[in-house]
């Protein structure tokens, strides 16, 4: 019987176990350049089968929150090199999550104070995180976006390609394209946020066009076996929705089957919320989604996420419903989560007050069993 602690190949990345640290935004990267504490944070958690970095902006336009990292300047690449070297020294594997937030941003964070960009000029009923002049942080409503012009979209794709190359230069083992949680690619997918009438709006194939073009560019640049993608078929995060997500995401995974990707990362239910959340009248069928992917020839590892504890994760892997399981908040509070799951010991509780912003407290000081 397959267990969480068995090795697995995710494309070209060999994982020693099937327990993954999910991407976790922590807002501790001033000037968007990873520092020594960033390297320590990830190295502490290197016993995971794979570390996925916090969401990392592919351009300044792609940034939506204060003190999050980027992958578009030489200084950022050098900062990430310190992280990847520390993780590899601890015998870990790490991929960079590539991020463009689209409309989930604020003019304060955008180049020259410009409006954030989106598929359509529809504001997101959500908030972003800014740092106040006194150094404190807080959540504020996002700014009104403008619709991307058709001629701008090749540049967005190019930003993803360049960021993927930068990730490899920085020493990452691969990248994960963030196409979930109501950020730019997901905004194009959803009918609630995409009202375009050109080649990137309207029917499902058009709304998925940007996703397909980004995957093609990234896989072509660094190899499909080091390219992964994250999707969230029903999450309402950042004010996105679609009345009938099953055919939409069936089409998406059928398109993804064109490349021998490392893994498909699927958030089940509402991100950070109910696992049985649904849009429309019919529960989303995740087993059917995976079956459609396999039928189309897809062979990437299947990663699941959202509310998994040890029992749920063990069952998902043992029963073949997933190849890999991602854990989020548990990894914040338990750097040695793999050992704790293996030995079935108690987990440290997390402190939500230190999730976002700050320094080492609530970041580097959670105890291990050792």
WOZI-V841817 format. One record per backbone hydrogen bond with DSSP energy under -1.0 kcal/mol. CO is the residue of the C=O (numbers start at 1). NH is the residue of the N-H. E is the energy in kcal/mol with one decimal. If there is no record, write none. Layout:
CO_NH_E / CO_NH_E
This chain:
3_6_-1.4 / 4_18_-3.1 / 8_15_-3.1 / 10_13_-2.0 / 13_10_-3.2 / 15_8_-2.1 / 18_325_-2.5 / 19_49_-2.6 / 20_327_-2.9 / 21_52_-1.8 / 26_357_-2.6 / 29_32_-1.9 / 30_33_-1.4 / 32_70_-1.8 / 35_39_-1.8 / 36_40_-2.2 / 37_41_-2.5 / 38_42_-2.1 / 39_43_-2.4 / 40_44_-2.4 / 42_45_-1.0 / 43_46_-1.6 / 45_48_-1.7 / 50_21_-2.6 / 51_95_-2.6 / 56_99_-2.3 / 57_71_-1.9 / 60_63_-1.6 / 62_101_-1.8 / 67_29_-1.9 / 69_57_-2.3 / 73_77_-2.0 / 74_78_-2.3 / 75_79_-2.3 / 76_80_-2.5 / 77_81_-1.9 / 78_82_-1.3 / 79_83_-1.1 / 80_84_-2.9 / 81_85_-2.5 / 82_86_-1.7 / 83_87_-2.4 / 84_88_-2.7 / 85_89_-2.1 / 86_90_-1.0 / 87_92_-2.5 / 88_91_-1.9 / 93_51_-2.2 / 94_173_-2.9 / 95_53_-2.4 / 96_176_-2.9 / 97_56_-2.4 / 98_178_-2.5 / 99_58_-1.9 / 100_184_-1.9 / 101_104_-1.6 / 103_105_-2.1 / 105_143_-2.3 / 106_109_-1.9 / 110_113_-2.1 / 111_114_-1.8 / 116_146_-2.5 / 118_148_-2.8 / 120_122_-2.6 / 124_126_-2.1 / 126_142_-1.7 / 128_140_-2.7 / 129_66_-2.8 / 130_138_-2.3 / 132_135_-2.4 / 136_132_-4.1 / 138_130_-2.7 / 140_128_-3.1 / 146_118_-1.6 / 149_152_-1.9 / 150_153_-1.0 / 152_156_-1.3 / 153_157_-2.1 / 154_158_-2.2 / 155_159_-2.0 / 156_160_-1.7 / 157_161_-2.1 / 158_162_-2.9 / 159_163_-2.3 / 160_164_-2.2 / 161_165_-2.1 / 162_166_-2.5 / 163_167_-2.2 / 164_168_-1.8 / 165_169_-2.3 / 166_170_-1.9 / 167_172_-2.4 / 168_171_-1.4 / 174_96_-1.9 / 175_228_-1.8 / 176_98_-2.7 / 177_179_-1.0 / 177_230_-2.6 / 180_183_-1.6 / 183_187_-2.8 / 184_188_-1.8 / 185_189_-1.6 / 186_190_-1.9 / 190_194_-1.4 / 198_201_-1.6 / 203_207_-2.3 / 204_208_-2.0 / 206_209_-1.2 / 208_212_-2.3 / 209_213_-2.5 / 210_214_-2.5 / 211_215_-2.5 / 212_216_-2.4 / 213_217_-2.1 / 214_218_-2.7 / 215_219_-2.9 / 216_220_-1.9 / 217_221_-1.3 / 218_222_-2.6 / 219_223_-1.9 / 223_226_-1.5 / 224_227_-1.8 / 225_12_-2.5 / 226_175_-2.5 / 227_262_-2.9 / 228_177_-2.8 / 229_265_-3.1 / 230_179_-1.7 / 231_267_-2.5 / 236_239_-1.5 / 241_192_-1.6 / 245_249_-2.8 / 246_250_-2.0 / 247_251_-2.1 / 248_252_-1.8 / 249_253_-2.4 / 250_254_-2.1 / 251_255_-2.1 / 252_256_-2.2 / 253_257_-1.4 / 255_258_-1.8 / 256_259_-1.7 / 259_261_-2.1 / 262_301_-1.8 / 263_229_-1.4 / 264_303_-3.1 / 265_231_-2.9 / 266_305_-1.3 / 270_273_-3.4 / 274_270_-2.8 / 274_277_-1.0 / 285_289_-1.6 / 286_290_-2.3 / 287_291_-2.2 / 288_292_-2.4 / 289_293_-2.0 / 290_294_-2.5 / 291_295_-2.7 / 292_296_-1.6 / 293_298_-2.6 / 294_297_-1.7 / 301_264_-2.5 / 302_323_-2.6 / 302_324_-1.8 / 303_266_-3.0 / 304_326_-2.8 / 305_268_-2.4 / 309_313_-2.6 / 310_314_-2.8 / 311_315_-2.1 / 312_316_-2.3 / 313_317_-2.1 / 314_318_-2.6 / 315_319_-2.5 / 316_321_-1.9 / 316_322_-1.5 / 317_320_-1.0 / 324_304_-2.1 / 325_20_-2.6 / 327_22_-2.6 / 328_331_-1.8 / 329_333_-1.6 / 330_334_-1.1 / 334_337_-1.5 / 336_340_-2.2 / 337_341_-2.7 / 338_342_-2.4 / 339_343_-2.8 / 340_345_-2.0 / 351_354_-1.7 / 352_355_-1.3 / 360_363_-2.4 / 360_364_-2.8
